[in-house]
Amino acid sequence: MEDFNKAFDYIIVGAGSAGCTLANRLTEDVSRTVLLLEAGGKDSNPWIHIPVGFVKTLDMPGLNWRFETEPEPNSKNRRIPIPRGRVLGGSSSINGMVYVRGQPLDYDTWSQLGNRGWSYESVLPYFSKSENYESSDEAWRGKNGELVTAEGREKAELLDVVLDAAEQCGYPKNADYNSGDQEGFGYFQVTQKNGRRWSTAKAFLEPALKRPNLSLEINAHTLGILTDGGRATGVKFEQNGKTRTVTAAKGVVLCAGAVQSPQILELSGIGNPNIIRQYGIEVVHPLPGVGENYQDHYMVRQTWEIKKKITLNEQTRGVSLIREALRYAFTRRGIMTYPAGILAGFVRTRPEIATPDVQYHIAHASFKDVKKRILDKHPGMTISPCQLRPESRGSIHIKSSNPVEQPAIKGNFLAEENDRRTLIEGMKIAKRIASAPALKDFVAKELNPNEEIQSDDELLDFARERGNTVYHPVGTCKMGSDPKAVVDDRLRIIGMQSLRVVDASIMPTLTSGNTNAPTIMIAEKAADMIKEDEASLR
Ligand SMILES: Cc1cc2nc3c(=O)[nH]c(=O)nc-3n(C[C@H](O)[C@H](O)[C@H](O)COP(=O)(O)OP(=O)(O)OC[C@H]3O[C@@H](n4cnc5c(N)ncnc54)[C@H](O)[C@@H]3O)c2cc1C
C-alpha cells in the first residue's frame, strides 16, 4: 500500500453530476484543498459530445459501468440494464440530456418527511444558481450559472401534430414544464450548449481545474473509506494496479451515485451488519438503511407505424444520414442534436390526482430491436409512459467483498398495485392520443403493443415483458430521521463524523421526472451546508 504524498481538506469520490458540481463550489475559496477521485477516465470520446452519441454510449464499455439488475420477479425474470457513466461527468456524460426539475410536491414531500431546508421554496434558488438558460426571463430560471440549458434545437412535423393530438384529448400545451406546473405537453429542454452535450464535467469541472486547490485523479477506483473512532479520515483507492491511501482533514464526500455510494459504504463496514458480515467485512458502523429504498422510473416503449416519411427511422439511413452528419459538422443543427426524448408529456391519469403522475418520452422514431438499437425500416413513432412517483421499493447491496464486482441490484419494479395501475392507465392514454383526429392522417397502425392488446391484463403483461427503466436509480442512502435513514438533512452519515453522501442516492423519494437537474441541485445545496458547517467550527 502506498501513501498519496499530500493531504487534502476534502476528498470527493466520483466525478459525476454531483461530484463535479461540488468540486467546483468547494474550490471557489482557494484556501480549501480538494481531491476528486474518479474511477473512469477522460471524457475525450467524441460520441459523448455529439448528442445523438447517446445511443452509442448507452452500453459502451470503458465509458459505462453497464450494470444490470438481478432477474426481476415482476418483469418475467429479466435482467434489466442499469447503465451508469464511468467517465468524467459520470452519468451526465452519457445521459439523454433532458432537463427536468420535477414538481414542487417532490421537495415539499421531502420537507414534510422532516428534512429541514428541502422544501420547493428552499431548493428553487439552487436550481437557478446552477443554470444558464437563455430562452426566458422568468423568475424561476437562472441566467448566470455554469449549466447551460436550452430549448431543443430541432422540432419535428410529427411531434408538432402529437402536441395537437394531446390537446384534443384534453392535455394542454405547456411552454415551460419547469415552471412549477408540469402538466401538459411540450418539447424537452436540454443540457446542451450550441448543439453539444453540456455535462457537469464541461460545466463545472473544466473551469474549476484551473484552480490550484483542486486535484483530480482519474482511473482511481475507491475501494473503501478509512475511519478512526467513528470519523472518516480518508480513502483507499486503486490506480494503475497499485493500492493507495489518502487522508482528508475535514471530510470525505461520497458522490459515487445511487449504485456505488451504498456499495462503498458496505465495503467500508458501514451498513446492515447482517449483510456486511456475510462477506467477512468488519462492521464499523451499523446503519440498516444503507442500500435500501431503491427507486427508479419503469418505462414501457409503445410504438406506431407512421404513413409519411417524416421520422428518424428513414432520416438516419443512407444519403440522408450523410447529409445530416455534414449539417451537424457545419452548423451544429439537425437530427444529430436530438436528446433521448424529444417531446415531453406530463399527465394525471385520474382527474382526482393533484399533479401529474405519468411522464411521457416521445420521439418520431421506433426501434425494431431496442437492445441492438436497430430502428424499424418503415417510419415510426414511440410514446413511452412511466409512473412518476413509484411506490415499489428495491435494494442495492454488495454480493461480495470484491470492490470491482457489481452489487446486487433488485428493482422490484411493479410490485405495488398502484404502480401497475398507473402504468396501465398511462399506456391507455398513449393509445388514445395516437388515435386522436389530429394524427389520423399520420398513424398507419399500432405496432407494439398491437391493436389486439387492449385489456388491462394484456397491457400489464406487455409492460412486464418489455419494460425498462429511464435510468434514474435513487434513494439508496436516503436522507431522513427514521430508522432506515442513512444521512441527516445536512447529508451527514448518521452517527459518524466527517462523512457525507451527496448524490442521487440521498433522495428519500424519486422526483417527478429525470434526475440530473435534481442531483446537481443537491450538490449545490450540499456545498453551502459544508461551507456553513466548516465556518461554525472556526
Ligand atoms: C443512460 C442514462 C440516461 C439518462 N438520461 C437522463 C436525462 O436525459 N435527463 C436527466 O435529468 N437524467 C438522466 N439520467 C439520470 C442522471 O444522469 C443521473 O440521475 C445523474 O447523473 C446521477 O448523478 P450522480 O452524481 O448521482 O451519479 P453519476 O453521475 O453516475 O456519478 C457517479 C460517478 O462516480 C464514479 N464512481 C462510482 N464508483 C466509484 C468508485 N468506487 N471510485 C471512484 N469513482 C466512482 C462513477 O464513475 C461516476 O463518474 C440518465 C442516466 C443514464 C445512465
Ligand as a Chemical Component Dictionary entry (heavy atoms), coordinates in Angstrom:
data_LIG
# 
_chem_comp.id                   LIG 
_chem_comp.type                 NON-POLYMER 
_chem_comp.pdbx_formal_charge   0 
_chem_comp.three_letter_code    LIG 
# 
loop_
_chem_comp_atom.comp_id 
_chem_comp_atom.atom_id 
_chem_comp_atom.alt_atom_id 
_chem_comp_atom.type_symbol 
_chem_comp_atom.charge 
_chem_comp_atom.model_Cartn_x 
_chem_comp_atom.model_Cartn_y 
_chem_comp_atom.model_Cartn_z 
_chem_comp_atom.pdbx_ordinal 
LIG C1  C1  C 0 -28.180 6.415  -19.926 1  
LIG C2  C2  C 0 -28.728 7.455  -18.988 2  
LIG C3  C3  C 0 -29.648 8.393  -19.456 3  
LIG C4  C4  C 0 -30.146 9.356  -18.590 4  
LIG N1  N1  N 0 -30.894 10.374 -19.106 5  
LIG C5  C5  C 0 -31.193 11.443 -18.331 6  
LIG C6  C6  C 0 -31.752 12.626 -18.892 7  
LIG O1  O1  O 0 -31.954 12.741 -20.102 8  
LIG N2  N2  N 0 -32.034 13.658 -18.049 9  
LIG C7  C7  C 0 -31.805 13.586 -16.712 10 
LIG O2  O2  O 0 -32.140 14.534 -15.990 11 
LIG N3  N3  N 0 -31.271 12.475 -16.163 12 
LIG C8  C8  C 0 -30.906 11.436 -16.934 13 
LIG N4  N4  N 0 -30.277 10.360 -16.407 14 
LIG C9  C9  C 0 -30.052 10.328 -14.963 15 
LIG C10 C10 C 0 -28.973 11.295 -14.478 16 
LIG O3  O3  O 0 -27.946 11.422 -15.423 17 
LIG C11 C11 C 0 -28.448 10.788 -13.131 18 
LIG O4  O4  O 0 -29.520 10.768 -12.197 19 
LIG C12 C12 C 0 -27.349 11.648 -12.537 20 
LIG O5  O5  O 0 -26.310 11.830 -13.461 21 
LIG C13 C13 C 0 -26.835 10.993 -11.259 22 
LIG O6  O6  O 0 -25.770 11.744 -10.743 23 
LIG P1  P1  P 0 -24.860 11.172 -9.584  24 
LIG O7  O7  O 0 -23.890 12.247 -9.268  25 
LIG O8  O8  O 0 -25.713 10.645 -8.504  26 
LIG O9  O9  O 0 -24.112 9.897  -10.204 27 
LIG P2  P2  P 0 -23.183 9.803  -11.502 28 
LIG O10 O10 O 0 -23.343 10.994 -12.380 29 
LIG O11 O11 O 0 -23.425 8.471  -12.093 30 
LIG O12 O12 O 0 -21.702 9.890  -10.903 31 
LIG C14 C14 C 0 -21.090 8.895  -10.155 32 
LIG C15 C15 C 0 -19.607 8.923  -10.511 33 
LIG O13 O13 O 0 -18.895 8.186  -9.542  34 
LIG C16 C16 C 0 -17.949 7.367  -10.179 35 
LIG N5  N5  N 0 -17.682 6.228  -9.305  36 
LIG C17 C17 C 0 -18.522 5.241  -8.972  37 
LIG N6  N6  N 0 -17.925 4.371  -8.134  38 
LIG C18 C18 C 0 -16.692 4.842  -7.914  39 
LIG C19 C19 C 0 -15.600 4.378  -7.138  40 
LIG N7  N7  N 0 -15.672 3.264  -6.418  41 
LIG N8  N8  N 0 -14.453 5.115  -7.149  42 
LIG C20 C20 C 0 -14.373 6.260  -7.866  43 
LIG N9  N9  N 0 -15.367 6.734  -8.637  44 
LIG C21 C21 C 0 -16.517 6.032  -8.647  45 
LIG C22 C22 C 0 -18.617 6.980  -11.476 46 
LIG O14 O14 O 0 -17.700 6.512  -12.429 47 
LIG C23 C23 C 0 -19.305 8.281  -11.852 48 
LIG O15 O15 O 0 -18.462 9.115  -12.602 49 
LIG C24 C24 C 0 -29.770 9.362  -17.223 50 
LIG C25 C25 C 0 -28.849 8.415  -16.759 51 
LIG C26 C26 C 0 -28.314 7.473  -17.630 52 
LIG C27 C27 C 0 -27.301 6.485  -17.106 53 
# 
loop_
_chem_comp_bond.comp_id 
_chem_comp_bond.atom_id_1 
_chem_comp_bond.atom_id_2 
_chem_comp_bond.value_order 
_chem_comp_bond.pdbx_ordinal 
LIG C1  C2  SING 1  
LIG C2  C3  SING 2  
LIG C2  C26 DOUB 3  
LIG C3  C4  DOUB 4  
LIG C4  N1  SING 5  
LIG C4  C24 SING 6  
LIG N1  C5  DOUB 7  
LIG C5  C6  SING 8  
LIG C5  C8  SING 9  
LIG C6  O1  DOUB 10 
LIG C6  N2  SING 11 
LIG N2  C7  SING 12 
LIG C7  O2  DOUB 13 
LIG C7  N3  SING 14 
LIG N3  C8  DOUB 15 
LIG C8  N4  SING 16 
LIG N4  C9  SING 17 
LIG N4  C24 SING 18 
LIG C9  C10 SING 19 
LIG C10 O3  SING 20 
LIG C10 C11 SING 21 
LIG C11 O4  SING 22 
LIG C11 C12 SING 23 
LIG C12 O5  SING 24 
LIG C12 C13 SING 25 
LIG C13 O6  SING 26 
LIG O6  P1  SING 27 
LIG P1  O7  DOUB 28 
LIG P1  O8  SING 29 
LIG P1  O9  SING 30 
LIG O9  P2  SING 31 
LIG P2  O10 DOUB 32 
LIG P2  O11 SING 33 
LIG P2  O12 SING 34 
LIG O12 C14 SING 35 
LIG C14 C15 SING 36 
LIG C15 O13 SING 37 
LIG C15 C23 SING 38 
LIG O13 C16 SING 39 
LIG C16 N5  SING 40 
LIG C16 C22 SING 41 
LIG N5  C17 SING 42 
LIG N5  C21 SING 43 
LIG C17 N6  DOUB 44 
LIG N6  C18 SING 45 
LIG C18 C19 SING 46 
LIG C18 C21 DOUB 47 
LIG C19 N7  SING 48 
LIG C19 N8  DOUB 49 
LIG N8  C20 SING 50 
LIG C20 N9  DOUB 51 
LIG N9  C21 SING 52 
LIG C22 O14 SING 53 
LIG C22 C23 SING 54 
LIG C23 O15 SING 55 
LIG C24 C25 DOUB 56 
LIG C25 C26 SING 57 
LIG C26 C27 SING 58 
# 
